[in-house]
Amino acid sequence: MAEITQPATILAVTDLTLHVRQIVLKPKTSKISFHPGQWVSLKLPVGPKPPLNRAYSMADPSSPYGELTLVFDRVSGGLGSNYLYELRSGDEVLLSGPYGNFILPPQPLDQELLLIGRYTGLVPMRCLLKQMLFSKIQTPVLLIALAPNENEVLFHQEWLTTALQYPSFRYLPLVAQNGESEAVEKTLAMLAPLVKEQPKVAPMLCGTKAFVRPLRTFFTEKGYDRKEVKTETYD
Ligand SMILES: Cc1cc2nc3c(=O)[nH]c(=O)nc-3n(C[C@H](O)[C@H](O)[C@H](O)COP(=O)(O)OP(=O)(O)OC[C@H]3O[C@@H](n4cnc5c(N)ncnc54)[C@H](O)[C@@H]3O)c2cc1C
């Protein structure tokens, strides 16, 4: 698959929460086909040595017309995300991709898929889930979704609706206001009974290292091989 750098036009900008924004953009030179869970690299004209490369996961599966949906939060003092917040419909941004191996295990999967993400770490999960529903994949899924506060529970309505429609999808939102350590603590409290003396699940974890690494350790200490625990870290 060719991985060229090309300009993309911003088609739409939508605020999902006070601090999280979605942009839809369309690569101008060639369509980017990708697997859900993959990301593109934006080359931003900021910083001491531009371009500044920043990775963003696709939030929607590949579309026939080639638009890409990205969702990001404004990081306090962050050069890349603050630049993205300045962009408007019609603006252009350079990008390349797709990249990454944070993709679904081969189907059919005879294990429950356990997706755990914190905040914008839920973006690839959304893409994976939409693809699974679209493809009518029957694998049971438990999604544990961590939010930094009650107003920033990403994709909440969508996942509540999905849980009502699909009995094989379970959705567990958790709010942890005191950063990654509290998010890890709350997740582990949920995980222990779910994993104890149960058949192995297929875990996929996404967020910052401070969130993902202790959770990966939890699984490896329970006897999981490192390769059985898929991770994507944002920093
Ligand atoms: C494979 C991959 C996929 C990614 N996908 C997404 C995505 O879909 N959405 C998204 O918002 N970000 C995503 N990121 C993070 C993104 O690339 C940037 O790092 C983020 O936007 C911060 O960049 P910045 O230049 O604004 O701040 P920086 O100055 O680079 O970051 C400051 C610090 O913020 C922390 N940080 C990193 N990412 C985030 C974040 N998203 N929210 C809060 N703090 C963060 C890190 O500790 C970092 O050291 C992804 C990163 C990787 C490696």
PDBQT file of the ligand as one rigid body, heavy atoms in Angstrom, charges set to zero:
ROOT
HETATM    1  C1  LIG A 301      -0.593   5.918  17.145  1.00  0.00    +0.000 C 
HETATM    2  C2  LIG A 301      -1.173   7.170  17.767  1.00  0.00    +0.000 A 
HETATM    3  C3  LIG A 301      -2.499   7.502  17.554  1.00  0.00    +0.000 A 
HETATM    4  C4  LIG A 301      -3.027   8.664  18.117  1.00  0.00    +0.000 A 
HETATM    5  N1  LIG A 301      -4.349   8.939  17.920  1.00  0.00    +0.000 NA
HETATM    6  C5  LIG A 301      -4.894  10.036  18.519  1.00  0.00    +0.000 A 
HETATM    7  C6  LIG A 301      -6.278  10.337  18.374  1.00  0.00    +0.000 A 
HETATM    8  O1  LIG A 301      -7.033   9.647  17.655  1.00  0.00    +0.000 OA
HETATM    9  N2  LIG A 301      -6.775  11.416  19.032  1.00  0.00    +0.000 N 
HETATM   10  C7  LIG A 301      -5.985  12.204  19.834  1.00  0.00    +0.000 A 
HETATM   11  O2  LIG A 301      -6.501  13.160  20.420  1.00  0.00    +0.000 OA
HETATM   12  N3  LIG A 301      -4.671  11.962  19.980  1.00  0.00    +0.000 NA
HETATM   13  C8  LIG A 301      -4.097  10.910  19.330  1.00  0.00    +0.000 A 
HETATM   14  N4  LIG A 301      -2.760  10.675  19.472  1.00  0.00    +0.000 N 
HETATM   15  C9  LIG A 301      -1.934  11.659  20.184  1.00  0.00    +0.000 C 
HETATM   16  C10 LIG A 301      -1.537  12.772  19.192  1.00  0.00    +0.000 C 
HETATM   17  O3  LIG A 301      -0.665  12.249  18.207  1.00  0.00    +0.000 OA
HETATM   18  C11 LIG A 301      -0.791  13.914  19.889  1.00  0.00    +0.000 C 
HETATM   19  O4  LIG A 301       0.247  13.385  20.654  1.00  0.00    +0.000 OA
HETATM   20  C12 LIG A 301      -1.711  14.726  20.775  1.00  0.00    +0.000 C 
HETATM   21  O5  LIG A 301      -2.692  15.392  19.974  1.00  0.00    +0.000 OA
HETATM   22  C13 LIG A 301      -0.888  15.777  21.537  1.00  0.00    +0.000 C 
HETATM   23  O6  LIG A 301      -0.094  16.479  20.632  1.00  0.00    +0.000 OA
HETATM   24  P1  LIG A 301       0.338  17.989  20.942  1.00  0.00    +0.000 P 
HETATM   25  O7  LIG A 301       1.405  18.369  19.961  1.00  0.00    +0.000 OA
HETATM   26  O8  LIG A 301      -0.875  18.863  21.038  1.00  0.00    +0.000 OA
HETATM   27  O9  LIG A 301       0.916  17.927  22.390  1.00  0.00    +0.000 OA
HETATM   28  P2  LIG A 301       2.344  17.384  22.878  1.00  0.00    +0.000 P 
HETATM   29  O10 LIG A 301       3.144  18.528  23.335  1.00  0.00    +0.000 OA
HETATM   30  O11 LIG A 301       2.943  16.484  21.865  1.00  0.00    +0.000 OA
HETATM   31  O12 LIG A 301       1.851  16.457  24.071  1.00  0.00    +0.000 OA
HETATM   32  C14 LIG A 301       1.934  16.810  25.392  1.00  0.00    +0.000 C 
HETATM   33  C15 LIG A 301       1.678  15.573  26.237  1.00  0.00    +0.000 C 
HETATM   34  O13 LIG A 301       0.269  15.278  26.183  1.00  0.00    +0.000 OA
HETATM   35  C16 LIG A 301       0.063  13.886  26.378  1.00  0.00    +0.000 C 
HETATM   36  N5  LIG A 301      -0.854  13.434  25.326  1.00  0.00    +0.000 N 
HETATM   37  C17 LIG A 301      -0.610  12.806  24.141  1.00  0.00    +0.000 A 
HETATM   38  N6  LIG A 301      -1.760  12.594  23.467  1.00  0.00    +0.000 NA
HETATM   39  C18 LIG A 301      -2.729  13.095  24.246  1.00  0.00    +0.000 A 
HETATM   40  C19 LIG A 301      -4.119  13.183  24.103  1.00  0.00    +0.000 A 
HETATM   41  N7  LIG A 301      -4.754  12.731  22.992  1.00  0.00    +0.000 N 
HETATM   42  N8  LIG A 301      -4.827  13.774  25.102  1.00  0.00    +0.000 NA
HETATM   43  C20 LIG A 301      -4.217  14.262  26.200  1.00  0.00    +0.000 A 
HETATM   44  N9  LIG A 301      -2.889  14.214  26.394  1.00  0.00    +0.000 NA
HETATM   45  C21 LIG A 301      -2.169  13.626  25.438  1.00  0.00    +0.000 A 
HETATM   46  C22 LIG A 301       1.385  13.225  26.348  1.00  0.00    +0.000 C 
HETATM   47  O14 LIG A 301       1.752  12.894  27.667  1.00  0.00    +0.000 OA
HETATM   48  C23 LIG A 301       2.307  14.272  25.779  1.00  0.00    +0.000 C 
HETATM   49  O15 LIG A 301       3.597  14.081  26.262  1.00  0.00    +0.000 OA
HETATM   50  C24 LIG A 301      -2.209   9.520  18.912  1.00  0.00    +0.000 A 
HETATM   51  C25 LIG A 301      -0.869   9.198  19.094  1.00  0.00    +0.000 A 
HETATM   52  C26 LIG A 301      -0.359   8.037  18.546  1.00  0.00    +0.000 A 
HETATM   53  C27 LIG A 301       1.104   7.718  18.774  1.00  0.00    +0.000 C 
ENDROOT
TORSDOF 0
